[in-house]
């Protein structure tokens, strides 16, 4: 797609989300959570370009959520809490990345999973600090110095989530088109050639890993601010698996894929849980199986194919 077509599509998608949230008020919360998870999945997309899959990225999402929970009483301002939580997530991502960037394929994925589960165990066991499975309630926060009503706060968080999605989407698109992004893609199949050319593959992967941790941190902060309650479940392996599920569902062919997949996932889960409470996991699993078998490009690939066929017709 051209640059202008992408811009028009982005604006139309944002307008659709806002219109749907206005028409169906209870979807405002669902949309915010979906976009927050889309931000984390956008970071996973970067790693997928390098041929690596992180099965433990919920570590950074949950870490940022707990930073918000712990700091909200001292720093109640949303516009300060969110970047603080994201920077903490990125800092830990740098430390972890220095270690995991040495490994590839299944070793990379499982090491991330192991570290995420270590963090989950810490959250669950240190009850005096984290309140264990009971979680921590996030106190009331302000937005630009103003304490908003619950309805106004939900609108503010949704708009903030959309701004972050558009901003990070544009940045990642430019990043992937840059020499750094080209080197990241080449790392998947030509790592030895990169090293021979004097391009440090580990440093390329590390930069993408830290960026992905930062975006996951933004998503985790939004989730904490929206739900106003954080628990160790945010760091559990199923939460990381959920992010990978969304990445496959949406497709890794475009920066729109993570958000499309996240919206489809949250809406499907919401309606499936309401209609068939005991079988919603089976419905989601069936959807994923169908996508893998018949649409490996994900929902974005399906949409793009339909547009191409429409033009040819």
Beta strands, then each sheet from edge to edge (+ up, - down):
strand 1: 136-137
strand 2: 229-230
sheet 1: 1+ 2-
end
